[in-house]
Amino acid sequence: MYRHFSCSPRSRSPKSPFCSRPEGRRSGEKAENMERIHGKQLKDFINTFFRPENLMYAPKWVECPPGRRVLVLSPHFDDETLSCGGTLAKHAADGASVTVVFMTDGKAGDYLNPDKEAVMNIRKAEARAACDLLGIRKLVMLDEPETELKSHPALIRRLTVLFREERPDVVYLPTFLDNHIDHLNVNRVFADLLASLGEVDFTVNAYEGWTAIVPNLLVDITDVIDLKRSAIRKYASQLKYVDYEKGSVGLNAFRGAGYVGRERYAEGFLSLTAKQYMALFQSCSMKDVKYLDKRLKRRLASIKNTLLSRRIESKG
């Protein structure tokens, strides 16, 4: 049971220790509001979970999703491998045409290296090596600024031309719920792109990155999990800071745990038509999206400050 603090003399709740100062009162009110929000979120989750149709929910298992012309929107150099590398390897082995579009330039990928051009070139070389292992031959690098990706007319024009040339029947991109500002903004770019393209008939397979989703599609990647591990290891500049291999493969093992029988690995997706996916994205109120945007920017600023402090300490 939550205990709400209030400065009101009429309130039956315990008096807040912050009431003696205006800033304390604001802090107490903010905490109370957040408790109410969290309580409502928990209630909504429980109500949703216990709906009869959700109690026997099971995503669809496939060896490889349909698609002969596959296009991937990857916010950074490594998202394509970490989030859907096994699935892309299976597409490539099945003879599909696979194109990976890297949205950002990678310059923010190594806080200890002040030479950002060198950082970018290292990460591009790593991406080529990883994709080559997965059997992906066509890479497009748009070089938008990392952590500052935005939709703008020139970018939309370039993507419109690319989509009309490639004519994809399946598109992979991060879900708009992913806890990274560039991943959210890829979806904003995608929304503007769809408006530019007009009527489309491709499938969207939204993949997991920083935030786990409730997938409706699981792709069995057990037979290519070692290949995926090898591809992840090509991103050495990123693995020296975070053990992405353990996180990615661990999630794949968790997704595969629901399969009865031997140990399995799977990648999870939210698979919808482009129209359905965009309707879901747009159904989030602008207030919610702006709140998420604000939180992600605050988190990014905090991370940058922490990394800067570590860099100063390492020099000292």
N, C-alpha and C positions, 0 to 999 in steps of 0.2 A: 504494500500500500504506500502510495506516495504521500509525503507530508508537504503541503504547500505553505510557504511563509508569506505573510502579508503584513503591511504596515497599517492597514485599516483598523481603527479601534473597534469596529463592528465585527471584524473577522473572528471566527472561532479557532482559526489556525494559530499555531505558536507564533509569537512575534519574532521577526527576523532579527538576527544580531547586526544586520547591516542598516537598520532603519535610522540610525542616528546620523547617517551621512547620505546626501543626495545620490552620490555615485553608488553607494551601497544599496540604496533602494532600487536603483535601475538594475543593478546586478541581480538583486533578488527577484525582481519582476522577470528579468530575462531567463533566469533559472527556472522560475515557475512556468513560464511559457514553454520552455524546452521540455519540461517534464510532461506537460499536457500534450505536446506534439508527439513525444515518444510513446506516451500512453495510448494515444489514438492510433499510432502506427502499429503498435503491438496488438491492439484490439482488431484493427483491420486485417492484420496478418492472420490472426487466429480464426477470424470469421471466414476468411478466404480458404485457409487450409482445411477447415472442417466442412466445407461444402462437399456433398456426396460425390460429385463428379471429380473432385481432386484427390479423394482418398485412395483411388486406384490408378492414379496418374502414372503413366510410363512413357518415356520418350521413344521415338522410333529408332531402331538400330539398323544401320546400313553398313555395307562394306565400303561403298563409295557413293557420294551423292550424284544425282544426274547432273550432266553439264558437259558440253563439248568445247565451249568457249568460256573460259573462267577468267574473271578479272578480280584482283585483290586490291583493296585500298588499305595500305599499311601506314599508320601515322609515323612510325619511325623504322629505322633499320633494325630489325629483329622481331617486330610484332608478327610478321607473316610466318615466321618459323615457330615462335613460342606459342602462338594462339592456334594456328591451323597448319603447321608444317607437315604433319602426318597426312592430313587430308589432301593437301596440295601435292604431296609426293604421290599419292594414290591416283589423283587426277592425271598427273603427268605420266605415270606408268600406264594408265589406261588409254593414253594417246590423245588426251585433251590438250588444247592450246591454253597455256596458263600465262597470264600477264600480271606482274606485280607492280603496282604504282606506289612508290615511296613518296609520301606527302611532304616530309620536312627534311632539312639539310643535315641534321645530326651534329651540329656544332656544339650543342649543349651537353654532349654525351660523356665528357671527361673533364671534371672540374679541376683536376690537378694539372691539366695541360693547357697553358695559356695560348698555344698556337691553334686557334679554332679551325683554320683551313686544314691543318694536319689531322685534327680530330675528324673532320668531315671526310677526308680522303681515306683514313683508316676504316671508318665505319662503312663507307661505300665498298671498299675492297672486301670487308667481312661479309657484307650483304651478297656480293657477287659469288663469293665462295660458298656461302650457306645455300643460296638458291641453286647453284650449280649441283651441289650434292643432292638436292631434292628433285632435280630434273627440270628446273625452271630456267628457261633460256631468255625470256623477254622481260626486261626490267625497265621501268620508266621512273626517272628521278626528277621530281618537280622543284626541289630545293626551296620550299617555303620555310620561313624561320621557325626553328624548333622552339616549342613552348609558346609561340605567338602565332600559330596558324589561324588564319581568318579567311572567310569567304570574300572574294572580290571578283569583279568582272573578268579580268584577264585570266584568273585561275579557272573560272567557270567555262570560259570560251575554250581554253586548252583541254579541259576534261570532256567537254561536249564533243570536240573533234575526235578525241581518243575513243570515247564510247561509240561514236558512230562508225569509226573505223573497225573497232574490235567486235562490235555487235555481241556483247556477252549474253549468255543465257543464264549465268549465275554470277552474282557479285558477293564477295566477302568483305566485311568491314567490321570494326569494333562496335559493340552495342553502345547506344547513347547513354547508358547507365554506367559506363566504365569510369573508374575513378582517376581520370587523367584529362587535363584540359584539352590537349590535342586530340584525344579520342572523342570527346564530346564535339569538338569543332569539326572533325571529319564528318560527323553526321549533319552538322549545319551546312557544310559545303555540299554534301550529298543531297540535301533537301533543295538547295538552289540549283544543283545540277539536274535533278528530276524536273524541276520547273522549266529549265531550258530545253531538255530533251522532249518534253511532251509525253505522249503515250508510250509506255514501255511494257515489255512482257517478260522481264527476267525475274529470277528468284533472288532474294536476299538471304544469305546465310550470315547472320550477325554472330561474331565470335567473342569469346571470353578473353579478357586481358587482366586488368587489375581487379575486376569485380566479377565474382561468380554469378551466373544467371540460372534461371530455371529453363533448361534446354528442352526443346521438343524434337531435337534430332541429335543422335549420337553416332559418330563415325568410328568404327572399329579400326584402330591404328596399331593393333598388337604386332602385326607382321612388319611394321616399319618403325617401331619405337626406337630401335637402335640407330636407324638412319636419322631420325629426328634428333636424338641425343648428339650425334656427330655434327649435325647442322647447327645446333645451338652452340656447340663448342667453338664454332668458327667466330662467334661474337666475343672474342677474348677481351676486348676493351671494356665490355659491359659486365662480363662475369667476374672481373677482378673487384667489383664493388658489391654486386648482388648475385646470389646463387640462383639465377633464373632457371637453370636446368632442373634443379631440385623442385622449384615451385611449379614449373610447367609440367614436368613428368609426374609430379605428385598429384596434380589436379587430374591429369589423364588417368592415373591409377584409380583415383577416387571415382571418376566417371565410369570406369570399367568395372568397378566393384559390384555394380548392380547386375552384372551378367552372370547367370548361373553357370558354374563350371570352372574351368581353369582361369588363372590370372589373365585379366584383359586390361587393355589401355584404350581409352576413347577420347575424342575431342567433341565438346558440346557446342551446339549452335541453336540460335533462335531462327528457324527457317520459315520465311513468309514470302508472299509476293511483294514486289516493290511497293505497290499501293497499300497493302496491309501494314507493312513496316512503317511507311511514312505516316499513315493514319495513327499508328500507335505512338510514334514520336511526337506528332502534333497534338495528341490528346493530353500530353503533359502540359499543364498550364504554364504560361510564360513566367508566372511568379515562381513556380517550382524550378524551372530551367535557370532563371536568373539567380535564384538562391544557390543552386548547385554550382553555377558558374563562379559565383562569389566565393564559395567555400573552396573550390579547386584552385582559384587564384591565390587565396590566402595560404593554402597548403603549399603551393609552389613557391611562394615568397619565403615561407618558413624553411623549406628545404634548401633554397638558395642561400639563405643566411647561415644555416648550419654548415653547408658545404664550404662557404667562404671562411667561416671561423676555423674549420678543420685545415683549410689551405694555409691560413695565416699561422696556425699552430705548427704545421709541418715545416714551414719555412723557418720558424723560430727555433 
